[in-house]
Amino acid sequence: MATHRIFIAFVTIFCCFCLPHLIEAEQVFVDQSGNGNFTTIQKAIDSVPANNRNWFFINVAAGLYKEKIKIPRDKPFIVLMGAGTSKTRVEWDDHATTEQSPTFATSANNTVVKSLTFVNMYNLPNNGKAKKNITQAAAAMIEGDKCAFYSVGFAGVQDTLWDKNGRHFFHRCTIQGAVDFIFGSGQSI
């Protein structure tokens, strides 16, 4: 009987505190062809209210997105969902500094990314630009806490994935690089 009461109390607490956040979750669609709410991923991220406390789902249609993506610290609880690592690809070509070069950067806690690929094209051969020296050009920088990545691709040559700070989970991800392709002080599995 006591176990039954504990179970009922647990279910009641769960329903009161967790379900409202799931019910209130907002969902938007990114599609370059104009068939979504936004045509760029960054514009969808910019639409998330500052100091957001509910999950915000950003569904990204298949395609090649030529943009730099930054999730600021004051926009937690974002879920980016692509159509697959070979179908939804984000590319940028930057090397200015390690801090400024990432194609994808998140400083926000509780960021989840699924089924996308992030590429920094700067040092890659056959990208149309002759380079004398390979330099730091990160594909991703993650410094938010409790971030998770599922079936995500990261590609670059030097300093591909900057696992800067925080606790991060990577499941079925592909990280391609040649020099220091994973670096930083984050705690990741």
LUMDRENFI-505449 format. One line per 10 residues: number of its first residue (from 1); their letters; for each residue x, y, z of C-alpha. Coordinates in Angstrom, 1 decimal, padded with zeros to 4 digits. Each point is the difference from the previous one (the first is absolute). Layout:
N
NUM = A = X:Y:Z | ...
//
This chain:
189
1 = MATHRIFIAF = 000.0:000.0:000.0 | 002.8:002.4:000.8 | 001.7:-000.8:-003.3 | -003.2:000.8:-001.8 | -000.3:003.4:001.7 | 003.7:000.8:-000.8 | -000.7:-000.9:-003.6 | -003.1:002.2:-000.2 | 001.9:002.9:001.6 | 002.9:-000.4:-002.5
11 = VTIFCCFCLP = -002.4:000.0:-003.0 | -001.8:003.0:001.4 | 003.2:002.0:000.5 | 001.2:-001.0:-003.5 | -003.3:001.1:-001.6 | 000.0:003.3:001.8 | 003.6:001.0:-000.7 | 001.2:-001.8:-003.2 | -003.0:-000.2:-002.3 | -000.8:003.7:-000.2
21 = HLIEAEQVFV = 003.5:000.6:-001.4 | -000.5:-002.7:-002.7 | -003.5:001.3:-000.8 | 001.3:003.6:-000.4 | 002.8:-001.0:-002.3 | 000.1:002.1:-003.1 | 000.9:-001.5:-003.4 | 001.2:001.9:-003.1 | 001.1:-001.2:-003.4 | 003.1:001.1:-002.1
31 = DQSGNGNFTT = -000.1:-000.5:-003.7 | 002.1:001.9:-002.6 | -002.8:-000.3:-002.6 | -002.3:002.2:002.2 | -002.4:-002.9:001.0 | 000.8:000.5:003.7 | -000.1:002.7:002.6 | 003.6:001.1:-000.8 | 002.5:-000.4:-002.8 | 003.1:-000.1:002.2
41 = IQKAIDSVPA = 000.8:-001.8:003.2 | 001.4:003.1:001.7 | -003.2:001.9:-000.6 | -001.9:-002.8:001.7 | 002.4:000.1:003.0 | -000.3:003.8:000.2 | -003.8:-000.5:000.3 | 000.4:-001.9:003.3 | -000.8:002.3:002.9 | 002.9:001.0:002.3
51 = NNRNWFFINV = 000.2:-002.0:003.2 | -002.3:-002.6:-001.5 | -001.1:-002.7:002.5 | -002.0:-002.3:-002.3 | 001.3:-002.4:-002.7 | 000.1:001.7:-003.4 | 000.1:-002.4:-003.0 | 001.6:001.2:-003.2 | -000.6:-002.5:-002.9 | 002.5:000.5:-002.8
61 = AAGLYKEKIK = -001.0:-001.3:-003.5 | 002.5:-001.8:-002.2 | 002.5:002.3:-001.8 | 003.3:001.7:000.0 | 000.0:003.0:002.4 | 002.9:002.4:-000.6 | -000.1:001.9:003.4 | 001.7:000.3:003.3 | -002.2:-001.0:002.9 | 000.3:001.4:003.6
71 = IPRDKPFIVL = -002.2:-000.9:002.9 | 000.6:002.6:002.7 | 000.1:-000.7:003.7 | -003.4:001.5:000.6 | -001.8:-002.4:-002.3 | 000.0:-003.4:001.7 | -002.4:-003.0:-000.7 | 000.4:000.1:-003.8 | -000.3:-003.3:-002.0 | 001.4:000.2:-003.6
81 = MGAGTSKTRV = -001.3:-002.9:-002.1 | 001.2:-000.7:-003.5 | -001.1:-002.5:-002.6 | 003.2:-002.1:000.2 | 003.8:000.6:000.0 | 000.2:-000.5:-003.7 | -003.1:002.0:-000.7 | 000.3:003.1:002.2 | 003.4:001.6:-000.1 | 001.2:003.4:001.3
91 = EWDDHATTEQ = 003.2:001.4:-001.4 | 002.1:003.1:000.7 | 003.5:001.0:-001.0 | 001.8:001.9:002.8 | 003.3:000.0:001.9 | 000.2:003.5:001.5 | 000.7:-001.3:003.5 | -000.9:-003.3:001.7 | -002.7:001.9:002.0 | -001.6:001.5:-003.1
101 = SPTFATSANN = 000.5:-002.7:-002.6 | -002.5:-002.7:001.0 | -002.8:-000.8:-002.5 | -002.2:-001.0:003.0 | 000.4:001.4:003.5 | -002.1:-000.3:003.1 | 000.5:001.7:003.3 | -003.5:-000.9:001.2 | -000.7:-002.8:002.5 | -002.4:-002.9:-001.0
111 = TVVKSLTFVN = 000.6:000.1:-003.7 | -000.9:-003.1:-002.0 | 001.0:-000.6:-003.7 | -001.1:-002.9:-002.1 | 000.7:-001.2:-003.6 | 002.0:003.0:-001.3 | 003.6:000.4:-001.3 | 002.2:003.1:000.8 | 003.0:000.7:-002.3 | 002.7:002.6:000.1
121 = MYNLPNNGKA = 001.1:000.1:-003.6 | 003.1:002.3:000.6 | 002.8:-002.6:-000.1 | -001.7:-002.7:-002.1 | 001.5:-000.8:-003.3 | -002.0:000.8:-003.1 | -002.0:002.8:001.6 | 001.1:002.4:-002.8 | 002.6:001.9:002.1 | 003.7:-000.7:000.0
131 = KKNITQAAAA = 001.4:000.0:003.5 | 003.7:000.1:000.9 | -000.4:-001.0:003.6 | -002.5:-002.0:001.9 | -001.4:002.0:002.9 | -002.5:-000.3:002.8 | -003.5:-000.1:-001.5 | -002.6:-001.7:002.3 | -003.2:-001.6:-001.3 | -001.6:000.2:003.5
141 = MIEGDKCAFY = 000.5:001.6:003.4 | -002.0:-001.2:002.9 | 000.2:001.8:003.4 | -003.5:-000.4:001.4 | -000.7:-002.6:002.6 | -002.2:-003.1:-000.5 | 000.2:000.0:-003.8 | -000.8:-003.1:-002.0 | 000.7:-001.0:-003.6 | -001.6:-002.9:-001.8
151 = SVGFAGVQDT = 001.1:-001.1:-003.5 | 001.9:003.2:-000.6 | 002.9:000.5:-002.4 | 002.9:002.4:000.7 | 002.6:000.5:-002.7 | 003.1:002.2:-000.4 | 003.7:-000.4:-000.1 | 001.5:001.7:003.0 | -001.9:000.3:003.3 | -003.2:-001.5:-001.3
161 = LWDKNGRHFF = -001.9:-000.3:003.3 | 000.7:002.4:002.8 | -001.5:-001.6:003.1 | 000.7:003.2:001.9 | -001.8:-000.4:003.4 | -002.9:-001.9:001.5 | -001.4:-003.5:-000.1 | -000.8:-001.3:-003.5 | -001.5:-003.2:-001.4 | 000.8:-001.3:-003.5
171 = HRCTIQGAVD = -001.8:-003.0:-001.4 | 000.7:-001.4:-003.5 | 001.8:003.1:-001.0 | 002.8:000.3:-002.6 | 002.9:002.3:000.7 | 002.4:000.5:-003.0 | 003.3:001.9:000.2 | 003.8:-000.4:-000.2 | 001.5:002.2:002.7 | -001.4:000.3:003.5
181 = FIFGSGQSI = -003.4:-000.9:-001.3 | -001.5:-000.2:003.5 | 001.3:002.4:002.6 | -001.1:002.0:003.0 | -000.8:-000.4:003.7 | -003.5:-001.4:-000.3 | -001.1:-003.2:001.7 | -001.5:-002.2:-002.8 | -001.1:-003.5:-000.7
//
